[in-house]
Amino acid sequence: MEYFIEAIRRYSDFLGKSTRSQFWGFQVFATILAVVLNQLDIQSGIWSEEYAIGLYSGLYTAGIIVPSLAILSRRLHDAGKSGWMGLLLLIPIVGWVWVGILLFQPSKS
């Protein structure tokens, strides 16, 4: 949870570095929180089948976009790549695999 809070605090820092453990700690906690909020939406009856999102999960998603992009950029910097390499995620499959490989690379101080 400490990695999640730190990423939220550093939401506007796209130039620094984040280690693998910081990045993956953030991702794991963010995913768990998203699943919990989805279930809360479903249980409270505010889940939209048509759009596959609810009020709580929608607000959470909107609020987590910038911190997620920032920590992705910092992780890529730590791996010795430009933060702009994150745009490869826009390319289905090939981009996802390539960025995934970069996210598991060790730090390049």
N, C-alpha and C positions, 0 to 999 in steps of 0.2 A: 504494500500500500504506500510505502514511503516513496517509491519510484513514481507512482501515479501522482501523488501530491507534488513532488518535485517537478514533474513534467507540466502540470497545470500552472505552477508558479512561474516556470520558464516558458510560458506559451508563446512569447514573442521573440525568443532567442533562436534565430535560424542560423546563427554563425558559430556557435560553440560546438562542443563535442559531447556525445553520450555513449557510454559503453554498451556492450551487448547486454549485460545484466540490467542496466537501466532501461534500455529499449524493450527487452522482452518482459521485464517485470511490469512495465507500464501496459504492454499489450495484453498480458494475461489478466491483469486486474480490470482493464477497460472492457475486455470481452466478458468476463464474469459479471460485471456490473450491467452490461448491455442485456445479457440473458435474464438477469434478475428483474430489470425494468420491463423487459418484454413480457415476462410472466405476470408482473404486477399489472400491466396494461390488460392482459388477457383476463386475469382474475377479476379485475374491477369493471370489466365490460367496456373499456374505452379503446379497445383494439379494433382497427379497421381492416377487415378482410380484403377489401378492395385495394387498399394501398399498402397493406402488410406492415403497418406501423401504428403505434398508439401515441397518446399524448406524452407520457413520461419518456418513452424511448425516443420519440421524435425530438423533444427538447434536449435530451442527453446527446443525441447524435449531432444536433446543430451546435451544441456547446463544445464538443470534443474534437471537431474537425481541425481547428487551428492548432491546438496542442499536439494532435497526432501528426500533422504535417511538419511541425517544428521538430519533434523528436525524431521523425524519419530523416529530416535534413541533417540534424546533429549526428545521428548514427552513421549516415553515409559519409559525413566529414571525418568521423572517427575511423572509418574503414579506408580513408585516403581517397575518397571520391567526392565529386561535387554534389551538393544538395539537389541540384537540378536533375540528377540521375533518377530522382523519384518520379519524374514525369514518365519514365519507362513503364510505370504501373498502368498507364493509359493504353498500353499495347497488350491485348489479351494474350494469355498463356506465356508467350516468349518474354514479354516484359516482366510479368509476375515472377517467372522463374529466375530471370537475371537479377532482379532486385532482391528476391529472396536469398539468392546466393551471396549477394553483397552484404546483406544484413547479418549473415552468419560469419563473415570474415573477421579475423582478429584485428585489434586496434593497430593502427599505424601511427605511432607517435611521431 
